[in-house]
């Protein structure tokens, strides 16, 4: 979910199409898009990894 949220914060990205093998994974992927956007601090930390 964090990876999907990170990708969705990029201004050039309008849609993400993740794969899922189970219904649970599909639901978790869908939930990633309705959570709050990442803060600038979170984005900076991810980029530093």
Number of C-alpha atoms within 10 A of each C-alpha: 14 13 10 17 20 17 15 18 14 10 7 8 9 9 10 12 8 10 9 12 7 9 9 10 14 13 11 13 21 15 13 17 15 9 11 8 15 14 11 9 9 12 15 11 10 12 9 7 5
